[in-house]
């Protein structure tokens, strides 16, 4: 509609990781041009916003660089062998929150032969995907490189275990077979699958952590994960936890957690349900899948109880206010 100016926005946090992380600080060299290649002016009215004077142009092109060297499930990592991209720290969008589709096209180096993401692929276009709205774009990690992929079906739904990093010592076949058992146990609890497909994205990078998404999760593990019983069971429990989130918190969720305000805190007193129930059922799925002995399950449950009992804060703050204050306490622990 050739409006005289447009305003762009970048998320300052990512859903599932409750801390304002100021992703806009990682944006550099932002430039804007019109459909004829003429440079346009962009000014920052706020820390995470850019206002562009369009001079009546029908389209504008925005180019920018993003820092990508933080190996966490909430950020980006790019190196010679692969790239791991998350939506919130990568994409700038229009500030107005009208639902609109977003298309993503990846241009990988010649040596990279694959990509994996829960985004819907565009037919006939390699490395091209479509998100129905910005929420979906933010909620869909992208892995590019030469990932090891193992796929299976449950109830006609495709599931993909994706390993990237250094998976040479990771038993992909065993892991995929066991992840399938966890999926079947989850169906036994919740009764149905509401996703079109599901991606188990696991970075084999000697890091840790996991983050849930609606149709995927992103986790990190060691290359030796499948080499020892304890490490493997711990990883399966992480899988169970993050996978169960596709129901609890991504679909069955506190009303405050969606549609999201990406520019500030989204307070809720119900994280103890969203995370606590998921922790309980995540471990139970592994046990019900037959991947953990009764003794191992009760040992883990005992350790969880001990962790709670050893924290004096349980006598100071109720769980609903601990949920509310997660934004200022969860990722900044002290004694």
PyMOL commands that set and color helices and strands:
alter all, ss='L'
color gray80, all
select helices_A, chain A and resi 23-26+134-138+167-169+172-190+225-227+229-244+271-288+294-309+312-315+319-324+326-329
alter helices_A, ss='H'
color red, helices_A
select strands_A, chain A and resi 5-10+27-34+39-46+49-53+60-66+77-78+83-85+92-94+102-105+114-117+120-121+128-131+142-145+148-154+157-165+197-204+210-212+216-221
alter strands_A, ss='S'
color yellow, strands_A
deselect
rebuild
show_as cartoon
